[in-house]
């Protein structure tokens, strides 16, 4: 995007920096609402220390030749630049942040039960594709596979397969080791997947670079802490109307970056701001909207469901863009490519994007979802089976991390896409009395497995 030099430095008051709190470092949670870095650091970042390497040099050259870029373009370069992007080069999980599956096996096990519950509620189709977007280290899929293996008798007449959408070569290698013991092979270029293998329990696993490469068919989709890392556009309401927040070179310190406001409306401002918007600062993630539309189209056509778990809000928050490195808050403009960049998911926006094609449930707080799924009972079983005090203590600590409202319990939410007929009976000429009641959706109501 080429903009004139009249872009204005973004004043500190333009960012809703004071409304977020931070979890203590030992919680190991990158995903809670956090207090900001000092305002001066946010607006004038020391990005030129050399630690960012190629990403910073590439961005500086680009900014000098074309002018300021959108926050979305900045995030895309910092996270997925083919040579030096954060996810393509490092991966991050365990280094800079810890996710729920790494904290406790209970999390993945209950999600596995959720998919089985929905599969049963829709008549036990003979094909079961589980598609995970951004599977991290593979821990979550591994826990789900363990549930499938334990309930193999239930799935014995079903063709089960796992499909992982992963762009990071480093992470796909970690996933392959975790799920198959490293027994994978690259696939020919004419195939949609780039790698395939067999799980330790004999279930085929395929890797893809894009959701559109995953075969069509009855599928369950999983996006856990995936949407929060997709690029966002940021907008600020001004006296002249909506302006877009951009990233530019600081003219006073030529190897550092700063936020500026566009001098006028941009194409993104015209397309992404809703007429009824009342907030003064807005973040919009168009890629999340496109993804939800694609999932909704697939579910509408082929059946299945999608479960999205992330930290976010229902159209109420403003500035949530932040960075994490070594489990600490990190200036988003400093050393791009060396830290995780993230923003809260706007579930109200996702709901609008799915409208008409699928029904939606949520967002519901993580502690409520897990409680509805029976996490208390699962904890008691694990405690009874633990043979030493250290394991006992770790189980209680992990449970507290997942469920405590001040930790992960309230800041993470679950959101689901389901076919309309899953919640409402199709209209028929026969009398309503002849219709059997629809089974409740697990997690969003109390679990009922029969």
Secondary structure, 3 states (H helix, E strand, C coil): CCCCCCCEECCHHHCCHHHCCCCCHHHCECCCCCCCCCHHHHHCECCCCCCCCHHHHHHHHHHHHHCCEEHHHHHHHHHHCCCCCHHHHCCCECCCEECHHHHCHHHHHHHHHHHHHHHHHCCCCCEEEEEEECCCCCHHHHHHHHHHHHCCCCCCCCEEEEEEECCCHHHHHHHHHHHHCCCEEECCCCCCCCEEEECCCCCEEEEECCHHHCCCCCEEEEEECCHHHCCCEEEEEECCEEEEEEEEEECCEEEEEEEEECCCCCHHHHHHCCCCCCCCEEEECHHHHHHHHHHHHHHHHHCEEEEEEEEEECCCCCCCCEEEECCEEECCCCCCCCCEEECCEEHHHHHHHHCCCCEEEEEEEHHHHHHHCCHHHHHHHHHHHCCCHHHHHHHHHHHHHHHCHHHHHCCEEEEEEECHHHHCCCCCCCCHHHCCCCCCCECCECCCCC
